[in-house]
Amino acid sequence: MAEQRGKRLFINYHKCIGCESCETICKFLYGEPRVRMTRTDDGLMFPLYCHHCPNPPCAKACPAKAIVRELEGPVLHNAKICRETKAMACVRACPFQAVFLTGREVPVLKCDLCAGRREKGLLPACVEVCPCGAILYVDVAEVKNLRTNESRAARKRVMAHIKELKKTAKDG
């Protein structure tokens, strides 16, 4: 298993109020959001987002290697390579439903942690606009200290919903 270094997003689903600010700012900045809101059957509204996995299944599934993990953690998508393949195996492989079909020339999108903003020393936009502080950009080592019983319980509900989304997509 690859060691994950650097920074990543941590979303405390217990704090998330489902306001859609993260999706809205992403859409404003990039035309199409790389984070998308979904709602569970019991009414929990939460963002689907790339977790920038240490061993990203989306990257392993891409036959053209259009998705790669940088040394410091972000998992990036090369639109030019993707445009040429249209394989989209990454969508099925993502355990977080965070690689999105576009129906356009570049068939998929995913979060790059606002690479252009980070190059300028800025935070990912979703972190800056989250009104309740549910989205943080932290060192990977900090994540375990941020988890609470409430955040773990909320994440468990979210993961059950994501599992159901994947099952529905597979069966549908």
N, C-alpha and C positions, 0 to 999 in steps of 0.2 A: 504494500500500500504506500503510495506516495505521501511524503510529509507535506502538509499544507502550511505555507508560510504567508506572510504578508497580511493584508486586510481583506475583510469580506463584509457582506451585509449580515446583520442579525436582526430578524424581525420577531419582536415579542408579540405574538398573536393575541395574548391576553390584553395588551394595551391597545391594539388596533381597533379603531372605531368604525372601520369600513367606509371612510369618507371619500375614497377614491382619489385623494390628492396625489398619491404616488403615480397612479396610472395617468392622471391628467397632465402632470408636469412632464412625464416621459413622452406623451403624445405631443405636447406643445413643442418640446425640444427636438424630437426626432420624426415627427409626422405620423408615426405608428408606435404605440407603446411597446416597450420590451418588458413590461410588468403588466399583468392583467388581473382585474378583480374577478372573483367568483363568490358564489354564495352557497353555503351548505343548506341541507334540508331544514335544519333547525334555526336558520337565519343568520349564522355567523358569516359575515362578509370579510374576505381577506384576499391579499395579493398572491398571485402565482408569480414566482420570481426565480431566477437562476441562483442556485446555491454555490456555484463555482466549486464543484466537487473536487476533492484531491485526485480521484481517478474518474474523470467524467465519462459516464456511459454514453453521452451524446457524441463525444469525440471518438470514442472507440467504435461507435456504430457508423460514423461517417466514412464511406469508402474513399472519398476524395481528400480526407484530412482537412476539411474546411473549418473545423472547430479544433482549436488547440488550447492547452492550458499554459499560461505564462509561468515562469519560475516563481514569481511572487503571488501566485494564486488565481488571478482572473482567468476565466475560460472565455476565449474570444472566438468570434465567428468571422471568417473571411468571406464577405459577400461575393467577391469576384469568383472565387473557386466554387462556392455554392451555386452560383448562377449557372455554372457550366454543368453541374451534375444533376440537380433536381432529384436526388435520391431520397431525401427527407427521412432517412432512417433515424436521424437524431431526434425527431419529434417523438417517435415511438419509444426510444431508449431513455428519454429523460424521466427520472423518477419523480420529478416535481411539476410536470406538465408546463415547463417553462421555456420550451422552444416552440415558437408559435408559427403556424402556417400563415402565409400572407396572401397567396393567390396572385402574386405579382412576379416580376422578372426574377427577383431574389426570393426564392420560395419560402425561406424561414427567417425569423428574427429571434434574437436572444439578448439579454442584458450583457453589457460590457463594463458595468460599473461606471458608466459615463466616462469612458477613457479620455475623451477630449477635455473634460472638466478636470479630471485627476491630473492630467499633464500640466494644467495651469495651477495646481495646488488647491483646487476646489473639491468639495465633497460631491458624491453622487447626488443628483438633484432630488431624488426621492427622500433622502436623509434630511436635506435642508427644508423641505416643505411639509414633512410629517408633523401635523399639529399636536400630536400626543406623545411624540418621542418613541414611537413603537419601532421605528427603523433606525438602526445605528450602523455606522461604518467603523468596525473595530478590528484590532489585531486578532487573528485566529485564536491565540492563546486566551484571550479575554472571554470568549464565548461561553465557556463552561461556568464562569463566574456570574454571567448575566442570567443564566437560567434559574427560574424559580419554580416552585411546585405549580403555580398558576400558569406560567408560560409553558411548562411541559405538558400540562393537561390540555391547554388550548392547541398546542402543536400536535398532540395526539389526535384531536378532533379534525384538525386541518389535514393531517396525513391520511386519515381514514377517508376523508372526502376526496383527496387527490387519488387515492387507490380506486375509489368508485368511478371517478372521471376516467381514469385509464381503462378500467374494465368496460365502461360504456363505450369508449372510443374503439376498443378492441372488438367488442361484440357488434357495434353499430356499423 
